[in-house]
Amino acid sequence: DDELQTDGNRSGHFQNGEPELAPTNEEVIRIIAAQLAEIGDQFNKEIQGRVVNDLVQHFLNENLSNEEITLHMSRAVGELIRRIPSDMDQEKAMLVLAMLLTKKILNTVPSLLYRVFNTTVNYMNQQFHNYIVDMVSKTA
């Protein structure tokens, strides 16, 4: 009797005398990453080189603070989200766009890895922390 409950979880029954194990955080993260990568593939074509090149120039400008660069990234994501028609949750789309921009910047100028990575993590923590926590808890 392996019944499915209305919330999508399996009942508390044991199979072969062993309790069913919930997915580990690592498994949950892999599932979420695969979903975001699929969305990213759809959005990838929509990101114009000009947006990436503008962000590269901001990252190369050592006079700009991390806060200023984060603001430029936020503006770029905001600009792109308005141009990409999407029937998905706007926060998820913006999260994917931020990651795609990061990838494209690093493919353009790999030496910016440290600065771009830190900026992206800060941006995601500021803008999407609660959304990411919620997404992980729903998948777990």
C-alpha positions in Angstrom: 0.0 0.0 0.0 2.1 2.9 -1.3 -0.6 5.5 -1.3 0.0 9.1 -2.4 -1.3 11.8 -0.1 -3.0 14.9 -1.4 0.1 17.1 -0.7 2.2 14.9 -3.1 4.1 13.1 -0.4 3.9 9.4 0.1 2.3 8.0 3.2 4.3 7.0 6.2 4.3 3.3 5.4 7.5 1.3 5.3 8.6 -0.6 2.3 10.6 -3.8 2.8 10.8 -2.9 6.5 12.7 0.3 5.9 11.4 3.9 6.2 11.2 5.9 3.1 13.9 8.6 3.1 13.3 12.1 2.1 15.6 13.5 -0.5 18.8 15.1 0.8 19.4 18.8 0.4 22.0 17.8 -2.3 19.3 16.0 -4.3 16.8 18.8 -3.9 19.5 21.3 -5.1 20.2 19.1 -8.2 16.5 19.0 -9.0 16.1 22.7 -8.7 19.3 23.3 -10.7 18.1 21.1 -13.5 14.8 23.0 -13.7 16.6 26.4 -13.7 19.0 25.2 -16.4 16.1 24.2 -18.6 14.5 27.6 -18.2 17.9 29.2 -18.8 18.2 27.4 -22.1 14.9 28.9 -23.2 16.0 32.4 -22.2 19.6 32.2 -23.5 18.7 33.4 -27.0 17.0 36.4 -25.7 20.0 38.0 -24.0 21.6 40.4 -26.3 25.4 40.9 -26.4 25.0 44.6 -25.7 23.6 43.9 -22.2 26.5 41.5 -21.5 29.1 43.9 -22.8 27.7 46.7 -20.7 27.9 44.6 -17.6 31.4 43.5 -18.5 32.4 47.2 -18.6 30.9 47.8 -15.2 32.7 44.8 -13.7 36.0 45.9 -15.3 35.7 49.4 -13.8 37.6 49.0 -10.5 36.3 52.4 -9.3 32.7 51.0 -8.9 31.8 49.5 -5.5 30.2 46.1 -5.2 26.9 47.9 -4.4 27.1 49.9 -7.6 27.8 46.8 -9.7 25.0 44.9 -8.0 22.7 47.8 -8.9 23.8 47.6 -12.6 23.1 43.8 -12.5 19.7 44.4 -11.0 18.9 47.0 -13.7 20.0 44.6 -16.5 17.8 41.8 -15.1 14.9 44.2 -14.8 15.4 45.3 -18.4 15.5 41.7 -19.7 12.6 40.5 -17.7 10.4 43.1 -19.4 11.5 41.9 -22.8 11.1 38.2 -22.3 7.6 36.9 -22.4 7.1 34.3 -19.7 4.2 32.6 -18.2 6.4 31.5 -15.2 6.8 33.1 -11.8 8.7 36.4 -12.3 11.1 35.8 -9.4 12.1 32.5 -10.9 12.6 34.1 -14.3 14.7 36.9 -12.8 16.8 34.4 -10.9 17.5 32.5 -14.1 18.4 35.7 -15.9 20.9 36.7 -13.2 22.6 33.3 -13.5 22.6 33.5 -17.3 24.1 36.9 -17.3 26.8 35.7 -14.9 27.6 32.8 -17.2 27.8 35.0 -20.3 30.0 37.6 -18.5 32.4 34.9 -17.4 32.4 33.3 -20.9 33.4 36.8 -22.2 36.0 37.7 -19.5 36.9 34.7 -17.4 39.3 36.8 -15.3 36.3 38.4 -13.7 35.3 35.2 -12.0 35.8 36.3 -8.4 34.1 39.7 -8.7 31.2 38.5 -10.9 30.6 35.4 -8.7 30.5 37.5 -5.5 28.3 40.1 -7.0 25.8 37.5 -8.3 25.7 35.8 -4.9 25.1 39.1 -3.1 22.4 40.1 -5.7 20.7 36.7 -5.3 20.8 36.9 -1.5 19.4 40.4 -1.5 16.7 39.9 -4.1 15.8 36.2 -3.9 16.8 34.8 -0.5 13.2 34.1 0.6 12.2 32.8 -2.8 15.1 30.3 -2.9 14.4 29.1 0.6 10.8 28.6 -0.3 11.7 26.8 -3.5 14.0 24.4 -1.6 11.4 23.7 1.0 8.7 23.0 -1.5 10.9 20.6 -3.4 12.1 18.8 -0.3 
